[in-house]
Amino acid sequence: MNNVLRILKRIRTEVYVGLLLVLLFVFLLVTVLTAPNVDLAKLSHYEKKLACVEMPVCADSDGKTYEDYRMITDETSDQYRLIQEKLKVDSKTGLLYDRDGFLAVALGYQFGEIGTRYYFTLDSGIVLPLIKTDEKAPKDASDGCQVDINGTVIEFVLDSEIALRYFGTISNGLILDGNLNNSPYLKGRIVRIEKVSE
């Protein structure tokens, strides 16, 4: 009888260990499948999935500057809440993105409210799904579209430390010398802008 009880205890322990291993495997699998992932190579053959309305191209700039999301510190702002509640930092590229893969950018006031989403098509065939995460100051982009001193429309909101490791620099110490257009994955002039309507 004692031998039977000992065997049952050992089997029970082995079952628990086996169950814990299965749960650990499932946890790791879910973690890998839901890990932040921005695949920039897919932008060259991106398929739009949401309904949208075309709007006039206010400037055809190829410049793509950036700002670090940690500079947005006003906890009462729409920008801060959007970043904290709806955006993730991609652990590979440092770009911020929402649940549908729209990349965080700062845009001028012509582009509406914080959280508005767009498809920007470039002359290279790349489609950038973008979400307005910050607004360029009217003193810097007086027409509400492009920055007065350099003509840029798109300013990525990102984690500069991760992005620097991923994209690198060319000569001046800034990520891609301060212009993400220097990345083949983001290269091109704006030829079409569509506002997501859903």
VODRENKE-132860 format. One record per residue (C-alpha): residue number from 1; residue in one letter; z, x negated, y negated. Coordinates in nm, 2 decimals. Example, Ala and Ser with C-alpha at 12.3 -4.5 7.8 and 13.67 -1.06 7.14 Angstrom:
% residues 2
     i   aa       up     east    north
     1    a     0.78    -1.23     0.45
     2    s     0.71    -1.37     0.11
//
This chain:
% residues 198
     i   aa       up     east    north
     1    m     0.00     0.00     0.00
     2    n     0.09    -0.28    -0.24
     3    n    -0.25    -0.45    -0.17
     4    v    -0.43    -0.12    -0.25
     5    l    -0.25    -0.09    -0.58
     6    r    -0.33    -0.46    -0.67
     7    i    -0.70    -0.40    -0.59
     8    l    -0.70    -0.09    -0.80
     9    k    -0.54    -0.27    -1.10
    10    r    -0.80    -0.55    -1.07
    11    i    -1.09    -0.30    -1.05
    12    r    -0.95    -0.12    -1.36
    13    t    -0.93    -0.45    -1.55
    14    e    -1.28    -0.54    -1.46
    15    v    -1.40    -0.20    -1.56
    16    y    -1.23    -0.23    -1.90
    17    v    -1.38    -0.58    -1.95
    18    g    -1.72    -0.45    -1.85
    19    l    -1.69    -0.16    -2.09
    20    l    -1.59    -0.39    -2.37
    21    l    -1.89    -0.61    -2.30
    22    v    -2.12    -0.31    -2.31
    23    l    -1.97    -0.20    -2.64
    24    l    -2.01    -0.55    -2.79
    25    f    -2.37    -0.56    -2.68
    26    v    -2.44    -0.22    -2.84
    27    f    -2.26    -0.33    -3.16
    28    l    -2.47    -0.65    -3.18
    29    l    -2.79    -0.46    -3.11
    30    v    -2.72    -0.20    -3.39
    31    t    -2.63    -0.49    -3.63
    32    v    -2.96    -0.66    -3.56
    33    l    -3.16    -0.35    -3.59
    34    t    -3.00    -0.24    -3.91
    35    a    -2.97    -0.58    -4.07
    36    p    -3.11    -0.61    -4.42
    37    n    -3.48    -0.69    -4.39
    38    v    -3.74    -0.73    -4.66
    39    d    -4.07    -0.85    -4.50
    40    l    -4.28    -0.96    -4.80
    41    a    -4.58    -1.03    -4.58
    42    k    -4.61    -0.65    -4.51
    43    l    -4.68    -0.58    -4.88
    44    s    -5.04    -0.69    -4.85
    45    h    -5.10    -0.39    -4.61
    46    y    -4.83    -0.16    -4.73
    47    e    -4.88     0.21    -4.66
    48    k    -4.74     0.46    -4.91
    49    k    -4.53     0.72    -4.74
    50    l    -4.40     0.93    -5.04
    51    a    -4.59     1.16    -5.26
    52    c    -4.67     1.01    -5.60
    53    v    -4.86     1.08    -5.92
    54    e    -5.08     0.82    -6.09
    55    m    -4.99     0.72    -6.44
    56    p    -5.16     0.50    -6.70
    57    v    -5.13     0.12    -6.66
    58    c    -4.95     0.02    -6.98
    59    a    -5.01    -0.36    -6.92
    60    d    -5.19    -0.55    -6.65
    61    s    -4.95    -0.85    -6.65
    62    d    -4.92    -1.08    -6.35
    63    g    -4.58    -1.22    -6.47
    64    k    -4.28    -1.13    -6.25
    65    t    -3.95    -1.26    -6.39
    66    y    -3.61    -1.20    -6.25
    67    e    -3.24    -1.14    -6.32
    68    d    -2.94    -1.18    -6.11
    69    y    -2.78    -0.84    -6.01
    70    r    -2.43    -0.98    -6.06
    71    m    -2.50    -0.99    -6.44
    72    i    -2.48    -0.61    -6.43
    73    t    -2.11    -0.56    -6.46
    74    d    -2.05    -0.23    -6.65
    75    e    -1.89    -0.02    -6.38
    76    t    -1.96     0.30    -6.58
    77    s    -2.34     0.23    -6.60
    78    d    -2.61     0.40    -6.39
    79    q    -2.74     0.05    -6.31
    80    y    -2.41    -0.06    -6.16
    81    r    -2.36     0.26    -5.96
    82    l    -2.71     0.24    -5.82
    83    i    -2.66    -0.12    -5.71
    84    q    -2.32    -0.05    -5.55
    85    e    -2.41     0.29    -5.39
    86    k    -2.77     0.28    -5.29
    87    l    -2.90    -0.08    -5.28
    88    k    -2.86    -0.37    -5.04
    89    v    -2.91    -0.74    -5.08
    90    d    -3.16    -0.88    -4.84
    91    s    -2.99    -1.18    -4.67
    92    k    -3.32    -1.36    -4.63
    93    t    -3.50    -1.32    -4.96
    94    g    -3.21    -1.22    -5.20
    95    l    -3.42    -0.92    -5.32
    96    l    -3.23    -0.59    -5.36
    97    y    -3.38    -0.28    -5.19
    98    d    -3.30     0.09    -5.12
    99    r    -3.31     0.29    -4.79
   100    d    -3.69     0.32    -4.81
   101    g    -3.76    -0.04    -4.89
   102    f    -3.82     0.00    -5.26
   103    l    -3.74    -0.33    -5.44
   104    a    -3.50    -0.34    -5.74
   105    v    -3.66    -0.42    -6.08
   106    a    -3.59    -0.39    -6.45
   107    l    -3.86    -0.20    -6.63
   108    g    -3.90    -0.07    -6.99
   109    y    -3.81     0.27    -7.12
   110    q    -4.16     0.41    -7.05
   111    f    -4.06     0.41    -6.68
   112    g    -3.80     0.68    -6.71
   113    e    -3.45     0.69    -6.58
   114    i    -3.26     0.44    -6.36
   115    g    -3.34     0.52    -6.00
   116    t    -3.70     0.63    -6.06
   117    r    -3.94     0.48    -5.80
   118    y    -4.29     0.36    -5.83
   119    y    -4.58     0.20    -5.64
   120    f    -4.74    -0.09    -5.83
   121    t    -5.07    -0.19    -5.69
   122    l    -5.19    -0.54    -5.77
   123    d    -5.55    -0.68    -5.79
   124    s    -5.47    -0.89    -5.48
   125    g    -5.43    -0.57    -5.28
   126    i    -5.05    -0.60    -5.26
   127    v    -4.85    -0.28    -5.31
   128    l    -4.50    -0.32    -5.45
   129    p    -4.27    -0.03    -5.39
   130    l    -4.02    -0.06    -5.68
   131    i    -3.71     0.12    -5.80
   132    k    -3.60     0.10    -6.16
   133    t    -3.26    -0.06    -6.14
   134    d    -3.22    -0.19    -6.49
   135    e    -3.39    -0.12    -6.82
   136    k    -3.53    -0.39    -7.05
   137    a    -3.39    -0.37    -7.40
   138    p    -3.62    -0.21    -7.65
   139    k    -3.58    -0.51    -7.87
   140    d    -3.74    -0.72    -7.60
   141    a    -4.00    -0.47    -7.48
   142    s    -4.07    -0.28    -7.80
   143    d    -4.34    -0.07    -7.65
   144    g    -4.12     0.03    -7.35
   145    c    -4.36    -0.15    -7.11
   146    q    -4.41    -0.52    -7.15
   147    v    -4.18    -0.79    -7.28
   148    d    -4.30    -0.89    -7.63
   149    i    -4.28    -1.27    -7.59
   150    n    -4.45    -1.31    -7.25
   151    g    -4.62    -0.98    -7.16
   152    t    -4.43    -0.93    -6.83
   153    v    -4.37    -0.57    -6.70
   154    i    -4.19    -0.64    -6.37
   155    e    -3.85    -0.82    -6.36
   156    f    -3.70    -0.84    -6.02
   157    v    -3.32    -0.77    -5.98
   158    l    -3.20    -1.01    -5.71
   159    d    -2.93    -1.25    -5.58
   160    s    -3.05    -1.57    -5.74
   161    e    -2.87    -1.80    -5.49
   162    i    -3.03    -1.65    -5.18
   163    a    -3.37    -1.61    -5.36
   164    l    -3.37    -1.98    -5.47
   165    r    -3.31    -2.09    -5.10
   166    y    -3.60    -1.86    -4.99
   167    f    -3.86    -1.90    -5.26
   168    g    -3.76    -2.24    -5.39
   169    t    -3.86    -2.39    -5.72
   170    i    -4.16    -2.58    -5.84
   171    s    -4.04    -2.81    -6.12
   172    n    -3.79    -2.66    -6.36
   173    g    -3.50    -2.55    -6.13
   174    l    -3.57    -2.18    -6.17
   175    i    -3.68    -1.97    -5.88
   176    l    -4.06    -2.03    -5.86
   177    d    -4.03    -2.17    -6.21
   178    g    -3.91    -1.83    -6.33
   179    n    -4.22    -1.64    -6.22
   180    l    -4.22    -1.47    -5.88
   181    n    -4.60    -1.43    -5.92
   182    n    -4.60    -1.79    -5.79
   183    s    -4.52    -1.65    -5.45
   184    p    -4.84    -1.55    -5.25
   185    y    -4.65    -1.24    -5.13
   186    l    -4.61    -1.11    -5.49
   187    k    -4.91    -1.25    -5.66
   188    g    -5.15    -1.04    -5.86
   189    r    -5.21    -0.84    -6.18
   190    i    -5.11    -0.48    -6.21
   191    v    -5.41    -0.25    -6.16
   192    r    -5.25     0.08    -6.06
   193    i    -4.91     0.25    -6.12
   194    e    -4.79     0.56    -5.93
   195    k    -4.46     0.74    -5.99
   196    v    -4.30     0.87    -5.67
   197    s    -4.26     1.24    -5.71
   198    e    -4.02     1.32    -5.42
//
